[in-house]
Amino acid sequence: MSMNTKAKGINGETLAANYLKGLGYWIETRNYRSPTEEIDIVARDGSYLVFCEVKSRKNEQFARACESITKAKMRRISYAASHYINRFMEFESDVRFDVVEVYTDSGEINHIINAFESYL
């Protein structure tokens, strides 16, 4: 991954985190690393512990950003979420997996709540 691509990803994650904060979410952490996967944003939305995958694109000319999230990626995110829950003993929390699409050309942010179920 080039530095330019990495910088764009970090910028998209910052925009997504600020967007979620504006909705009243509490950001617990960003870029949480399990042994095999990274979760872009872990946040609280009321009783929900929300694991957010952020996808940044210039535009949606070729496809929506969320379309790049495969079942294998969902499985890896689910594993990392399980790791987070066990590490921080969040056993009583409701869990949700969201996707935040960030389109840099237009400034559009599309938040897909409960975008997928756990694949564990």
C-alpha positions in Angstrom: 0.0 0.0 0.0 1.5 3.4 -1.0 1.8 6.2 1.5 -0.7 8.2 -0.6 -3.3 5.3 -0.3 -2.6 4.9 3.4 -3.0 8.7 4.0 -6.3 8.6 2.1 -7.5 5.7 4.3 -6.5 7.5 7.5 -8.3 10.7 6.3 -11.4 8.7 5.5 -11.3 7.1 8.9 -11.0 10.5 10.6 -14.0 11.8 8.6 -16.0 8.7 9.5 -15.1 9.0 13.2 -16.0 12.7 13.3 -19.3 11.9 11.5 -20.1 9.2 14.1 -19.2 11.6 17.0 -21.6 14.1 15.5 -24.3 11.4 15.7 -23.6 11.0 19.4 -21.4 7.9 19.2 -18.6 7.5 21.7 -15.4 6.4 19.9 -13.7 3.7 22.1 -10.7 3.2 19.8 -9.5 3.4 16.2 -7.4 0.9 14.3 -7.8 -1.9 16.9 -5.5 -4.8 16.0 -6.3 -8.4 16.8 -3.6 -11.0 15.9 -5.0 -11.2 12.4 -7.1 -8.2 11.5 -7.7 -4.5 12.2 -11.0 -2.9 13.0 -11.1 0.7 11.8 -13.4 2.1 14.5 -14.9 0.6 17.7 -17.6 2.8 19.0 -20.6 2.9 21.4 -24.1 3.8 20.2 -26.3 3.5 23.3 -26.3 -0.1 24.4 -24.5 -1.2 21.2 -20.8 -1.9 20.8 -20.3 -1.0 17.1 -17.5 -2.3 15.0 -17.1 -0.1 12.0 -15.4 -0.8 8.7 -14.6 2.4 6.8 -14.3 2.4 3.1 -13.0 5.5 1.3 -13.2 6.1 -2.4 -12.9 9.1 -4.7 -16.4 8.4 -6.1 -18.7 5.6 -6.8 -18.0 5.5 -10.5 -17.2 1.8 -10.6 -19.0 0.5 -7.5 -20.2 1.4 -4.1 -17.4 1.3 -1.5 -19.2 -1.3 0.6 -19.2 -3.8 -2.3 -15.5 -4.4 -1.7 -16.3 -6.1 1.7 -16.2 -9.8 1.0 -17.5 -12.6 3.2 -13.9 -13.4 4.0 -13.3 -9.8 5.2 -16.6 -10.0 7.2 -15.3 -13.2 8.8 -11.9 -11.6 9.7 -13.7 -8.5 11.2 -16.0 -10.9 13.2 -12.9 -12.7 14.5 -11.3 -9.4 15.5 -14.5 -8.2 17.2 -14.6 -11.5 19.2 -11.0 -10.8 20.2 -11.9 -7.3 21.3 -15.0 -8.5 23.3 -13.0 -11.2 25.1 -10.0 -8.9 25.8 -12.1 -6.1 27.3 -14.8 -8.4 28.8 -17.7 -6.7 26.9 -19.9 -9.8 27.2 -23.0 -7.9 28.1 -23.0 -5.5 25.2 -25.2 -5.7 22.1 -22.9 -6.0 19.1 -23.4 -4.5 15.7 -21.3 -4.3 12.5 -21.6 -1.1 10.5 -19.9 0.2 7.4 -19.2 3.8 6.7 -18.5 4.8 3.1 -16.6 8.0 2.5 -16.6 9.6 -1.0 -13.9 12.2 -1.1 -14.9 13.9 -4.4 -18.4 14.8 -3.1 -17.8 14.7 0.6 -20.7 12.2 0.9 -20.7 9.9 3.9 -23.0 6.9 3.8 -23.5 5.0 7.1 -24.8 1.5 6.7 -26.1 0.5 10.2 -26.0 -3.3 10.9 -24.4 -3.9 7.5 -23.7 -7.5 8.2 -24.0 -10.2 10.9 -21.1 -11.9 12.6 -19.6 -14.7 10.6 -18.4 -16.7 13.6 
